[in-house]
Amino acid sequence: MTKTTTQPFDVAWIAAERAAVLAKIAAYEFPPAPPCAGWSLGCDTGFLKRLRSHWLESFDWQRAIDRLNLYPQFTATIDGLDIHYVHVRGEAPARCPLLLLHGWPSSHFEFWNIIDRLAFPSRHGGEAAEACDLIIPSLPGYGFSGKPPTIIGPRAIAQLMNRLMIDIVCAPRYLAHGGDWGAVIASWLGIDHPDHAVAIHLSMIALPQRTELNLREETEWLAGSAAAQRQFGAYSHLQSSRPQSLAWLAANNPLGQAAWIIERFHDWSDLRHRCFEEAFDLDWLITNVLIYIMTGSFRTAAYLYRGLALESGAGSVATVSEGIRCETPTAFTRYLGDRRVVAPPRQRAEHAYNIVRWVDAPRGGHFPAHEVPESFADDLRDWRRAFWRD
């Protein structure tokens, strides 16, 4: 086993780097767009122009850097690859190690609003004894983590995450939550490492579903899922088949990268009860986008879609028909405002998972840790209370 090394880490974007990004944003020439198209053709023109003005005139870079450095963070070299992670130790002596896994186009920053609630519950009306130690990595190829020398998929990343928990954090037993790609990785932790990932919590059913349909409810789900894929899924096909073409288009174009990323936050979030900028303010969106821009992660993050396709072609992705099932106790919270992913009925999900807890959350979309942090943290605390034993 390759030796691991760990170093403290701080975000430091120097003035010259910031100026280079701002110069490219200032020089961007907006192409013509059909009037009154809104978000129907992609990122809304009026919104993107407003974002650009805010970025150039009002965005506080130092405040964003200070915000990203709010919690202790480190890099650990595992099998030659640097893995960046935040590690917040909770307030109780006997703390539950909780691995929080983000997806695309999010980042570790998505979990900022729940860290204090989970690590220091007594500050929020909870019990100190329920505190968690939070480990929040940047996925390989994302943010401040290293860029894999070859394209890898979620099952390989799960192996690295398990090494992070065991070898670096020294947590041989832990809980894991994941949404989006994090849900896929957490599922593989449950399949491949059940002695360590003793329970998982998902906000997306990630394993492939069997093809046959048995119930009317399943037929309705399949129709809704197919409609969501047609409306919101074109990016996935491109990133899994021709990610380098997208990389060529986005190179040296920070505003173009922002438009591609922010369109997903708009389209996948729960906007039934509030407008987009109430759910995601401009400073938060720019900070998340900068994690991609300043680290050159736009292209390498997209490679993960190709990595899944490669793993699938090699026969590594579990399917129900192959008899592979996640037997690790699995909790699932269905966010009814998630417009991107329509969750299958519970009886269908149970073919792929050992579902022990199922919650229907009336509010929240694809990014619940940021969209509805209070209810999301409460949900994780309830799950932790039921399924963690010291």
C-alpha positions in Angstrom: 0.0 0.0 0.0 1.4 3.4 -1.0 2.3 5.7 1.9 0.0 8.6 2.5 1.0 12.2 3.4 -1.2 15.0 4.8 -0.7 18.8 4.6 -2.8 21.7 5.9 -4.4 23.7 3.1 -5.6 27.3 2.6 -7.2 28.8 -0.5 -5.0 31.6 -1.8 -5.9 33.3 -5.1 -3.3 35.9 -5.7 -4.0 39.3 -7.2 -2.5 38.5 -10.6 -4.8 35.4 -11.0 -7.9 37.4 -10.0 -7.0 40.2 -12.5 -6.5 37.6 -15.3 -10.0 36.2 -14.7 -11.6 39.7 -14.5 -9.9 40.8 -17.7 -11.4 37.8 -19.6 -14.8 38.5 -18.1 -14.6 42.2 -19.1 -13.6 41.3 -22.6 -16.4 38.8 -23.2 -18.7 39.8 -26.1 -22.3 38.6 -25.7 -23.6 36.9 -28.8 -27.1 37.8 -30.0 -29.9 35.9 -28.2 -33.6 35.6 -29.1 -35.7 38.1 -27.1 -37.8 36.9 -24.2 -36.2 33.4 -24.3 -35.5 33.5 -20.5 -33.9 30.2 -19.4 -35.6 28.1 -22.1 -32.6 28.0 -24.4 -29.9 28.0 -21.7 -28.6 30.5 -19.2 -30.8 33.6 -19.3 -29.1 36.6 -21.0 -30.3 39.2 -18.6 -29.2 37.1 -15.6 -25.7 36.5 -17.1 -25.2 40.2 -17.8 -26.2 41.0 -14.3 -23.8 38.3 -13.0 -21.0 39.8 -15.1 -21.6 43.3 -13.8 -21.7 42.0 -10.2 -18.5 40.0 -10.7 -16.7 43.0 -12.2 -18.0 45.7 -9.9 -19.2 44.3 -6.6 -17.9 40.8 -5.9 -15.5 40.7 -2.9 -12.8 38.2 -3.7 -11.2 38.4 -0.2 -14.5 37.7 1.5 -15.0 34.7 -0.8 -11.5 33.4 0.1 -12.1 34.0 3.8 -15.4 32.1 3.5 -13.6 29.1 1.8 -11.0 29.1 4.6 -13.5 29.2 7.4 -13.0 25.6 8.3 -9.9 23.4 8.7 -8.9 21.8 5.5 -6.1 19.6 4.3 -4.7 17.7 1.3 -3.8 14.0 1.6 -1.8 12.2 -1.1 -3.3 8.8 -1.7 -1.8 6.5 -4.3 0.0 9.6 -5.8 -3.2 11.7 -6.1 -3.8 14.7 -3.9 -7.3 14.7 -2.2 -8.5 17.9 -0.7 -10.9 17.7 2.2 -12.4 19.8 5.0 -12.3 18.2 8.4 -14.4 19.7 11.2 -14.3 17.9 14.6 -17.5 18.0 16.4 -18.2 19.1 20.0 -18.8 15.7 21.6 -16.1 13.3 22.9 -17.5 10.3 21.0 -18.3 11.7 17.6 -19.7 10.0 14.5 -17.5 10.3 11.4 -19.7 11.5 8.6 -18.4 11.7 5.0 -20.3 14.2 2.9 -19.9 13.8 -0.9 -20.8 16.4 -3.4 -21.6 16.1 -7.1 -21.5 18.2 -10.3 -21.6 21.1 -10.9 -21.5 21.6 -7.2 -18.4 21.4 -4.9 -17.5 20.9 -1.2 -18.8 24.4 -0.7 -22.4 23.2 -1.1 -22.2 21.9 2.5 -21.1 25.2 4.2 -24.5 26.0 5.7 -24.9 22.7 7.5 -21.4 22.3 9.0 -22.0 24.1 12.2 -25.4 22.5 12.7 -24.0 19.0 12.4 -20.7 19.5 14.2 -22.0 21.7 17.0 -25.7 20.8 17.4 -26.0 22.4 20.8 -25.7 25.8 19.2 -28.9 25.0 17.2 -31.1 23.5 19.9 -29.8 20.0 19.6 -27.8 17.6 21.8 -24.0 17.9 22.0 -23.8 14.1 22.1 -25.1 13.9 18.6 -22.2 15.9 17.1 -20.5 14.6 14.0 -17.0 14.8 12.8 -17.4 16.1 9.2 -15.2 15.0 6.4 -16.0 16.9 3.2 -13.7 16.1 0.3 -13.4 17.6 -3.2 -13.8 14.7 -5.6 -10.8 13.8 -7.7 -10.7 16.1 -10.7 -12.8 18.7 -8.8 -11.8 21.9 -7.0 -8.7 21.7 -4.9 -8.2 17.9 -5.3 -5.6 16.6 -7.8 -6.4 15.8 -11.4 -6.2 12.0 -12.1 -3.7 11.2 -14.8 -6.3 9.1 -16.5 -10.1 9.3 -16.6 -11.6 7.4 -13.7 -15.1 6.6 -12.6 -17.2 6.7 -9.4 -16.3 3.2 -8.3 -12.6 4.0 -8.4 -13.3 7.3 -6.5 -15.2 5.3 -3.8 -12.0 3.3 -3.3 -10.1 6.6 -2.7 -12.7 7.9 -0.4 -12.6 4.8 1.7 -8.8 5.1 1.9 -9.3 8.7 3.0 -11.5 7.7 5.8 -9.5 4.8 7.0 -5.9 5.8 6.4 -6.0 9.6 6.8 -9.0 10.4 9.0 -8.4 7.1 11.0 -12.1 6.3 11.0 -12.5 2.6 10.2 -16.3 2.9 10.6 -18.2 5.8 9.3 -21.5 7.1 7.8 -21.6 8.5 4.3 -24.1 10.9 2.6 -24.1 11.7 -1.1 -26.1 13.6 -3.7 -25.6 13.5 -7.5 -22.2 12.0 -8.1 -21.8 11.7 -4.4 -24.8 9.4 -4.3 -23.2 7.1 -6.9 -19.9 7.1 -4.9 -21.7 6.5 -1.6 -23.6 3.6 -3.3 -20.3 2.0 -4.3 -19.0 2.5 -0.7 -22.0 0.6 0.5 -21.4 -2.2 -2.1 -17.6 -2.5 -1.9 -16.8 -1.4 1.6 -19.7 -2.3 3.9 -17.4 -3.1 6.8 -16.4 0.6 6.9 -19.3 2.5 5.4 -21.8 1.1 7.9 -24.8 3.0 6.6 -25.4 5.4 3.7 -27.8 8.3 3.1 -28.7 9.4 -0.4 -30.6 12.3 -2.0 -30.6 10.5 -5.3 -31.2 6.9 -6.2 -28.0 6.2 -8.1 -27.8 2.5 -9.1 -29.3 1.5 -12.5 -32.9 0.3 -12.4 -34.2 -2.9 -13.9 -35.9 -2.5 -17.2 -39.2 -4.3 -16.7 -42.2 -2.5 -15.3 -44.6 -4.1 -12.9 -46.8 -1.4 -11.5 -48.7 1.6 -12.8 -46.8 3.8 -10.5 -43.5 2.5 -12.1 -44.8 3.3 -15.6 -45.7 6.8 -14.5 -42.3 7.2 -12.9 -40.5 6.1 -16.1 -42.5 8.6 -18.2 -41.6 11.4 -15.8 -38.0 10.4 -15.6 -37.8 10.3 -19.4 -39.4 13.7 -19.7 -36.8 15.1 -17.2 -34.0 13.6 -19.1 -35.2 15.1 -22.4 -35.6 18.5 -20.9 -32.5 18.6 -18.7 -30.2 15.8 -19.7 -28.4 16.9 -22.8 -25.3 18.0 -20.8 -24.9 14.4 -19.5 -24.7 12.9 -23.0 -22.2 15.4 -24.1 -20.0 15.1 -21.0 -20.0 11.3 -21.2 -19.3 11.1 -24.9 -17.3 14.2 -26.0 -16.1 16.0 -22.8 -13.0 17.3 -24.6 -15.1 19.2 -27.1 -16.8 21.0 -24.3 -13.3 21.7 -22.7 -12.1 23.3 -26.0 -15.2 25.6 -26.0 -14.8 26.6 -22.4 -11.1 27.2 -22.3 -10.1 30.7 -21.2 -13.8 31.6 -21.0 -14.8 32.0 -17.3 -18.1 33.6 -18.2 -19.0 30.7 -20.5 -18.1 28.2 -17.8 -20.2 30.2 -15.3 -23.2 30.1 -17.7 -22.8 26.3 -18.2 -22.6 25.6 -14.5 -25.2 28.1 -13.2 -27.8 26.9 -15.7 -27.9 23.6 -13.8 -28.4 25.3 -10.5 -31.3 27.1 -12.0 -32.9 24.2 -13.7 -32.4 21.6 -11.0 -33.4 23.5 -7.9 -36.8 23.9 -6.2 -38.1 27.3 -7.4 -41.8 26.7 -6.6 -41.8 29.0 -3.6 -39.0 31.5 -4.3 -37.0 33.0 -7.2 -33.6 31.7 -8.2 -31.6 34.5 -6.6 -33.3 33.9 -3.3 -32.2 30.3 -3.4 -28.7 31.1 -4.7 -27.3 34.6 -4.3 -24.8 35.9 -6.8 -21.8 35.8 -4.4 -22.5 32.1 -3.6 -22.8 31.2 -7.3 -19.6 33.1 -8.3 -17.7 31.5 -5.4 -18.8 28.0 -6.5 -17.9 28.7 -10.1 -14.5 30.1 -9.1 -13.7 26.8 -7.5 -13.8 25.4 -11.0 -12.2 28.3 -12.8 -9.3 28.9 -10.5 -8.3 25.2 -10.3 -8.8 24.3 -13.9 -11.5 21.8 -12.9 -14.1 22.5 -15.6 -12.8 19.9 -18.0 -11.6 17.3 -15.5 -14.9 17.4 -13.5 -16.7 16.7 -16.8 -14.5 13.7 -17.4 -16.3 11.8 -14.5 -19.2 11.3 -16.9 -16.9 9.6 -19.3 -15.4 7.7 -16.4 -18.9 6.2 -15.6 -19.3 5.3 -19.3 -15.9 3.5 -19.3 -16.7 1.6 -16.1 -20.0 0.6 -17.5 -18.4 -0.7 -20.7 -16.0 -2.8 -18.6 -19.0 -4.3 -16.8 -18.2 -2.6 -13.5 -21.5 -0.8 -12.9 -24.0 -2.8 -11.0 -27.4 -3.6 -12.5 -30.3 -5.3 -10.8 -30.4 -7.9 -13.5 -26.8 -8.9 -12.6 -28.0 -9.5 -9.0 -25.7 -6.8 -7.6 -27.4 -4.9 -4.7 -26.3 -2.5 -2.1 -27.0 -4.4 1.1 -25.6 -1.7 3.4 -28.5 0.0 5.2 -29.6 2.8 3.0 -31.6 5.9 3.9 -33.1 7.9 1.1 -34.7 11.4 1.1 -36.7 12.3 -1.9 -36.7 16.0 -2.5 -39.9 16.7 -4.4 -38.6 19.9 -5.9 -35.7 18.2 -7.7 -36.6 18.8 -11.4 -33.5 16.9 -12.8 -33.9 13.5 -11.2 -37.3 11.9 -10.6 -36.9 9.3 -7.9 -38.4 5.8 -8.6 -41.1 4.4 -6.3 -39.8 2.9 -3.1 -40.6 -0.7 -4.1 -38.5 -0.3 -7.3 -35.6 1.3 -5.4 -35.6 -1.6 -3.0 -34.5 -3.9 -5.9 -31.1 -2.1 -5.9 -30.8 -1.0 -2.2 -31.5 -2.2 1.3 -33.8 0.7 2.0 -34.3 1.1 5.7 -35.5 4.7 5.8 -37.5 6.7 3.2 -38.4 10.4 3.6 -40.3 12.6 1.3 -39.1 16.2 1.8 -41.8 18.7 0.6 -39.2 21.4 -0.2 -35.8 21.4 -1.7 -34.3 20.3 -5.0 -31.1 18.8 -6.3 -28.8 20.7 -3.9 -30.7 20.3 -0.6 -27.7 21.1 1.7 -27.7 24.7 0.3 -31.4 25.0 -0.6 -32.9 23.8 2.6 -30.0 23.6 5.1 -32.1 23.4 8.3 -34.3 20.6 7.2 -31.4 18.8 5.5 -29.3 18.9 8.7 -32.3 17.7 10.8 -32.8 14.8 8.4 -29.2 13.8 8.7 -29.3 14.1 12.5 -32.4 11.9 12.6 -30.7 9.3 10.4 -27.5 9.4 12.4 -29.4 8.9 15.6 -31.1 5.8 14.2 -28.2 4.1 12.5 -25.0 5.0 14.3 -23.8 3.0 17.2 -20.6 4.0 19.0 
